[in-house]
Amino acid sequence: MVAQRRFRPRVFESGDVELFDALRKLFAHRLPILLDSAQGEPSRWSVLAFDPLPNAIDERRGVLGLREALASLHAEGGDEIPGPFHGGLVCALSYDLGASGERRVECAREPFEFPLLVGGLYVDFLVRDEALRRTWLVLGDEPGDARADVSARRAVVQAELAFEPPRSKLRAEALVRSVTSTEHRARIERCREFIAQGEIYQANIAHRFTCAAAGLPHDWYERLRAANPAPYMAFARWRASDGFAPEGALLSASPELLVEFDGRCARTRPIKGTSARSDDVREDLRRGEQLLASAKDRAELAMIVDLERNDLARVALPGEVWVEGFPYLASYPRVHHLMADVVAVTRPEIDAFDVLAALFPGGSITGAPKLRAMELIARLEGEGRGFFSGSLGYVDLRGHAAFNILIRTALWRAQPEGGEFSLRFGGGITWASDALAEDAETLTKAAGWIDALQLDRPVASRPQPR
């Protein structure tokens, strides 16, 4: 029997509060999670959830175990909430949770040994309309709640938002590769051998960088947001506990959507194909056109689109899966990408958790066929990925959902003196892949983070000791 918790939402105008600035002010004590629509399409709504309800989620239950957690929360009446999120579950899912309903892919732990799932149930949050530059504060008024009443809590939050905490001094050392370029290229060639043997059609192979960095993670996030804004940016933090590693955070400049779901229609938007931007307008246009015309990149995207069609068919009405805009070019501050939308009308009994389970982890960062690609990724990469290529997002009380794919994402952990980043960058490998070009592409994808870290020498040549 699931214990029930009921709340009544109260909504208050909060002017033109930027949520990445509110993150800095609420960071210290409120375990915030930010869903940040910084730039690109769609760039409309952002949400900063804080003060999660206690003991709401259990990582041992996996993706489908989140359904029971959300079922314990109910909204009753209250004010009309603007924006896409109406209170509920906000969380980050580690790639290493694996594909729901499939055998678990065995791999070594992610080196930072962070949890597989962070977040919780949130009834207190800020929501911002980026187009209108208006922000609202939503607070859950709960009958018999041990917390202070809504008026007192509102006063405290507003006081915190008015306070200007000092910014930490940011300084980063050079990025250090966990494997050399030579070793990564050898992994790519081994992946091509698996493709030639008929094991897979493609797989996404990544490698890891580390970087010592002084300064608090929310200040680094503000730097990242300025250097590499994207439509599905995100930030989450967690405290140390007896169950897992030290205090940590994830900082994401993701351009990629895993799923949007409105209770009936599900949409996923895989990315395949990357080209560096140019400051020269004509050259930049030429690079975009060249990417659109690339037979290799179009074929790579087609494979993943077909995989996503198959994933969504598991939850769709017969004949109600289709593809939109194959392919189209999306341009971001540092890269061009090829994308396509795969859309489905779901069966009446399907909910957001079924859709999430059908798609997670995303096909663009696994491969085809998905489970075999994940097995070979674990073998080639030699360690877990953690939150990299997992997802962060929400399922609200209406059953609506939105999750990104955690690419362009760094994990931060507290150290006795300062902190340390772990970042991964990879790419889809097909038989047509050139190992040298694929290795160079990972550095192109790292450019936004390199700019945020303000590094002159972006990558140290020596491998990191294991």
C-alpha positions in Angstrom: 0.0 0.0 0.0 1.5 3.3 -1.1 1.3 6.1 1.5 -0.5 9.1 0.1 0.7 12.7 0.3 -1.7 15.5 -0.8 -0.9 19.1 -1.5 -2.6 22.2 -2.9 -0.5 24.3 -5.3 -0.2 28.0 -4.6 1.2 30.2 -7.3 2.9 33.6 -6.8 4.2 36.1 -9.4 8.0 36.5 -9.0 8.8 39.1 -11.7 11.8 38.6 -14.1 13.9 36.1 -12.0 16.4 34.2 -14.1 16.4 30.6 -13.0 20.2 30.0 -13.4 20.6 33.0 -11.0 18.0 31.6 -8.6 20.0 28.3 -8.7 23.0 30.1 -7.3 21.0 31.6 -4.5 19.1 28.4 -3.5 22.1 26.1 -4.0 23.4 25.7 -0.5 20.5 24.0 1.3 17.7 23.1 -1.0 19.0 20.4 -3.4 17.8 22.1 -6.5 17.3 20.6 -10.0 17.2 23.0 -12.9 15.6 22.2 -16.3 17.0 25.1 -18.3 15.8 26.1 -21.8 18.7 28.4 -22.5 18.8 28.6 -26.3 17.7 26.8 -29.4 14.4 25.0 -30.2 12.3 24.9 -28.1 13.5 27.7 -25.9 10.3 28.5 -23.9 9.9 27.1 -20.4 12.5 26.5 -17.6 11.8 24.9 -14.2 13.9 25.1 -11.0 12.6 22.5 -8.5 13.8 22.6 -4.9 13.2 21.0 -1.4 12.3 17.5 -2.5 9.9 15.5 -0.3 11.9 13.1 1.8 12.5 9.4 1.0 10.5 9.4 -2.2 12.6 7.3 -4.6 14.7 4.2 -4.5 17.3 3.6 -7.2 17.0 -0.2 -6.7 13.6 -0.1 -8.3 14.9 1.2 -11.6 12.9 3.3 -14.1 9.5 1.6 -13.6 9.9 1.8 -9.8 9.4 5.6 -10.2 5.7 5.1 -11.0 5.0 4.0 -7.5 6.8 7.0 -6.1 4.7 9.4 -8.1 1.5 7.6 -7.3 2.0 8.6 -3.6 1.5 12.3 -4.5 -1.8 14.0 -5.3 -2.8 17.6 -6.0 -6.1 18.9 -4.8 -7.5 22.1 -6.2 -5.3 25.1 -5.7 -4.1 27.7 -8.2 -3.6 27.1 -11.9 0.1 26.4 -12.6 1.7 28.0 -15.7 4.1 26.0 -17.8 4.7 22.4 -18.6 5.5 21.0 -15.1 2.6 20.8 -12.5 4.5 19.2 -9.6 5.7 15.6 -9.3 8.8 13.7 -10.1 12.1 15.3 -11.2 15.1 13.1 -11.5 18.3 12.1 -13.3 18.8 8.6 -14.5 22.2 7.0 -14.9 22.9 5.2 -18.1 24.0 2.3 -16.0 20.4 1.6 -14.9 20.2 -0.2 -18.3 17.3 -1.0 -20.5 14.1 -1.8 -18.7 12.9 -5.4 -19.1 16.2 -6.5 -20.5 19.0 -8.4 -18.9 21.4 -6.1 -17.1 24.6 -5.3 -19.0 27.5 -6.0 -16.7 30.2 -3.4 -16.4 32.6 -1.9 -13.9 31.4 1.0 -11.8 31.5 4.5 -13.0 34.8 5.8 -11.4 33.1 8.5 -9.3 30.7 5.9 -7.9 27.8 8.2 -7.9 24.2 6.9 -7.4 22.2 5.5 -10.3 19.3 7.9 -9.7 19.0 11.3 -8.0 16.1 13.6 -7.5 12.7 13.1 -6.0 9.1 14.4 -5.7 8.8 18.2 -5.8 5.9 20.4 -5.0 8.0 23.6 -4.6 9.5 25.1 -7.7 10.1 28.2 -9.8 8.8 28.2 -13.4 9.8 30.7 -16.0 8.4 31.7 -19.4 11.6 32.5 -21.3 9.7 34.2 -24.1 7.7 36.6 -21.9 10.5 36.8 -19.2 8.1 36.1 -16.4 8.7 33.8 -13.5 6.3 32.3 -10.9 6.9 30.7 -7.6 4.9 27.5 -6.9 4.6 26.2 -3.3 2.8 23.1 -2.1 0.4 23.8 0.7 0.0 20.5 2.5 -2.7 19.8 5.1 -0.9 19.0 8.4 2.5 19.7 6.8 5.2 19.9 9.4 6.9 22.6 7.4 6.0 26.3 8.0 2.9 27.6 6.3 3.0 28.8 2.7 3.1 32.5 3.6 6.2 32.0 5.8 7.9 29.7 3.3 7.2 32.2 0.5 8.8 35.0 2.6 11.9 32.9 3.2 12.3 31.9 -0.5 11.9 35.5 -1.6 14.5 36.7 0.9 16.9 34.1 -0.4 16.2 35.2 -4.0 16.9 38.8 -3.0 20.2 37.9 -1.4 23.4 38.1 -3.5 25.9 35.4 -2.4 29.5 35.8 -3.4 30.7 34.0 -6.5 33.4 31.4 -6.0 36.7 31.9 -7.8 36.8 29.5 -10.8 40.0 27.9 -12.0 40.5 24.7 -14.0 43.5 22.7 -14.9 44.0 21.0 -18.3 41.7 18.2 -19.3 43.3 14.8 -19.0 42.3 11.9 -21.2 41.6 8.6 -19.5 42.8 6.8 -22.6 45.1 8.1 -25.3 44.0 9.0 -28.8 45.8 5.9 -30.0 43.8 3.7 -27.6 40.5 5.3 -28.5 41.1 4.8 -32.2 41.9 1.1 -31.5 38.5 0.8 -29.8 36.9 2.3 -32.8 38.6 -0.2 -35.1 37.5 -3.0 -32.8 34.0 -1.7 -33.0 34.2 -1.8 -36.8 35.3 -5.4 -36.6 32.1 -6.2 -34.6 30.1 -4.5 -37.3 31.9 -6.5 -40.0 31.1 -9.7 -38.1 27.4 -8.9 -38.0 27.2 -8.3 -34.3 25.8 -4.8 -34.6 25.1 -2.1 -37.1 26.6 0.8 -35.1 27.5 1.8 -31.5 28.3 5.0 -29.7 31.9 4.8 -28.3 33.0 7.4 -25.8 36.0 8.2 -23.8 36.5 10.2 -20.5 38.4 13.3 -19.5 39.0 14.5 -15.9 39.8 18.0 -14.8 40.7 19.5 -11.4 38.6 22.6 -10.9 38.4 25.2 -8.1 35.0 26.8 -7.5 31.4 25.7 -6.8 29.5 23.8 -9.4 26.6 26.2 -9.8 29.1 29.0 -10.7 30.7 26.6 -13.3 27.2 26.0 -14.6 26.6 29.7 -15.2 29.9 29.8 -17.1 28.8 26.8 -19.2 25.5 28.4 -19.9 27.2 31.5 -21.3 29.7 29.5 -23.4 27.4 26.8 -24.8 23.7 27.4 -24.4 21.4 24.6 -25.4 17.6 23.9 -25.3 17.9 21.0 -22.8 20.4 22.2 -20.3 20.2 20.9 -16.8 21.8 21.0 -13.4 21.3 18.7 -10.4 23.2 18.3 -7.1 23.2 15.8 -4.2 24.7 15.5 -0.8 27.1 12.8 0.4 25.4 10.0 2.3 26.2 6.6 3.7 25.1 4.9 0.6 27.3 6.4 -2.0 30.2 8.7 -2.9 30.9 12.3 -1.9 28.8 15.4 -2.6 28.2 15.7 -6.3 26.5 17.5 -9.1 25.9 17.2 -12.8 26.1 20.0 -15.3 24.6 19.5 -18.8 24.5 21.5 -22.0 22.5 18.9 -23.8 20.9 19.7 -27.2 19.1 16.3 -27.3 15.6 15.3 -26.4 14.9 11.7 -25.3 11.2 12.0 -24.9 8.3 14.4 -24.7 4.9 12.9 -23.7 1.6 14.7 -23.3 -0.4 11.7 -22.1 -1.2 10.5 -25.6 1.5 11.5 -28.1 5.2 10.6 -27.5 8.1 12.2 -29.4 11.9 11.5 -29.4 14.5 13.4 -31.4 17.8 11.5 -32.0 20.9 13.3 -33.1 23.4 11.8 -35.5 26.0 13.6 -37.5 28.3 16.5 -36.2 30.2 19.3 -37.9 32.2 22.1 -36.2 30.9 25.6 -36.7 32.9 28.3 -38.4 33.2 32.0 -37.7 33.1 32.7 -41.4 29.5 32.8 -42.5 30.0 31.3 -45.9 32.2 28.5 -44.6 29.7 27.8 -41.8 26.9 27.5 -44.4 29.0 25.2 -46.5 29.7 22.9 -43.5 26.0 22.7 -42.7 25.1 21.8 -46.3 27.9 19.3 -46.4 26.6 17.6 -43.3 23.1 17.5 -44.7 24.5 15.8 -47.9 26.8 13.3 -46.0 25.8 9.8 -47.0 27.6 8.4 -44.0 25.8 10.7 -41.5 22.4 10.3 -43.1 22.8 6.5 -43.0 23.8 6.6 -39.3 20.8 8.8 -38.5 18.5 6.4 -40.5 19.7 3.4 -38.4 18.9 5.2 -35.1 15.6 6.5 -36.4 14.6 2.9 -37.3 15.6 1.8 -33.8 13.5 4.5 -32.2 10.6 3.6 -34.4 10.9 0.1 -33.1 11.2 1.3 -29.5 8.1 3.5 -29.7 6.1 0.7 -31.5 6.2 -1.2 -28.2 3.9 1.4 -26.7 2.1 2.8 -29.8 -1.3 2.0 -31.4 -0.8 -0.1 -34.5 0.3 2.0 -37.5 0.7 5.1 -35.3 4.4 5.7 -35.5 5.9 8.1 -38.0 9.0 10.2 -38.7 9.1 14.0 -39.2 11.8 16.1 -40.8 14.3 13.4 -41.8 16.9 14.8 -41.7 17.0 18.4 -40.6 20.0 20.6 -39.6 20.1 22.0 -36.1 22.9 24.6 -35.3 24.3 25.3 -31.9 27.1 27.7 -30.8 29.9 25.1 -31.5 28.4 22.4 -33.8 25.9 21.6 -36.4 23.9 18.4 -35.9 21.5 16.2 -38.0 18.3 15.3 -36.3 14.9 13.8 -37.0 11.7 13.4 -34.9 10.1 10.1 -34.3 6.5 10.4 -33.1 3.9 7.9 -31.8 0.3 7.9 -30.6 0.3 5.6 -27.6 -2.2 2.9 -26.6 -4.8 4.0 -23.9 -3.2 1.9 -21.1 0.3 3.4 -21.7 1.7 6.0 -19.2 4.8 8.2 -19.2 6.8 5.5 -17.4 6.1 2.9 -20.1 7.2 5.4 -22.7 10.4 6.3 -20.8 11.2 2.6 -20.2 10.7 1.9 -23.9 13.2 4.5 -25.0 15.8 4.6 -22.2 18.7 4.7 -22.7 18.4 6.6 -26.0 19.3 4.8 -29.2 21.6 7.6 -30.4 24.0 7.0 -27.5 23.8 3.2 -27.5 23.5 1.8 -31.0 21.7 -0.8 -33.0 20.6 -3.4 -32.0 20.5 -1.6 -28.6 21.2 -4.4 -26.1 24.0 -5.9 -28.0 25.5 -2.5 -28.7 25.4 -1.8 -24.9 27.2 -5.0 -24.2 30.0 -4.2 -26.6 30.2 -0.6 -25.3 30.7 -1.9 -21.8 33.5 -4.2 -23.1 35.2 -1.5 -25.1 34.9 1.4 -22.7 35.8 -0.8 -19.7 33.8 1.2 -17.1 30.4 2.5 -16.4 29.2 5.8 -17.8 27.2 7.0 -14.8 24.9 9.9 -15.7 26.6 10.6 -19.0 24.2 9.5 -21.7 21.5 8.9 -19.1 18.6 11.3 -18.9 17.3 14.1 -16.7 13.7 15.3 -16.7 10.3 15.1 -15.1 7.0 13.2 -15.0 4.3 15.5 -13.5 1.0 14.7 -11.8 -0.9 15.0 -15.1 1.3 12.2 -16.5 3.1 14.5 -18.8 6.9 14.0 -19.2 10.0 15.5 -20.8 13.6 14.0 -20.5 16.8 15.0 -22.2 19.8 12.9 -23.0 22.8 13.8 -20.9 25.4 14.5 -23.5 27.8 17.5 -23.2 27.5 16.7 -19.5 30.1 16.8 -16.7 30.0 15.2 -13.3 31.5 17.2 -10.5 32.5 15.8 -7.1 33.7 17.6 -4.1 37.4 17.2 -3.1 39.2 18.2 0.1 40.5 21.2 -1.9 38.1 22.3 -4.6 36.5 19.8 -6.9 37.0 17.5 -9.9 35.1 17.1 -13.2 34.6 14.0 -15.2 33.4 14.4 -18.8 32.8 12.0 -21.6 32.5 12.6 -25.3 31.8 10.1 -28.0 30.3 9.4 -31.4 28.4 6.8 -33.4 30.6 4.3 -35.1 29.6 2.6 -38.3 31.5 0.5 -40.8 32.2 3.7 -42.8 33.8 5.5 -39.8 37.3 6.7 -39.9 39.0 6.3 -36.5 41.1 9.5 -36.7 38.1 11.6 -37.8 35.9 10.1 -35.1 38.5 10.8 -32.4 38.8 14.4 -33.7 35.0 14.7 -33.6 34.9 14.0 -29.8 37.1 17.1 -29.3 34.8 19.1 -31.5 31.9 18.1 -29.2 34.1 19.1 -26.2 34.6 22.6 -27.5 31.8 24.2 -25.5 33.1 22.7 -22.2 36.7 23.7 -23.2 35.4 27.3 -23.6 33.6 27.1 -20.3 36.7 25.9 -18.5 38.7 28.6 -20.3 41.5 26.3 -21.1 44.3 27.2 -23.5 45.7 23.6 -23.6 42.4 21.6 -23.7 43.7 18.1 -23.5 46.8 16.7 -21.7 48.7 14.1 -23.8 49.3 11.7 -21.0 46.6 9.1 -20.0 45.2 9.3 -16.6 46.5 6.6 -14.2 43.9 4.0 -13.3 
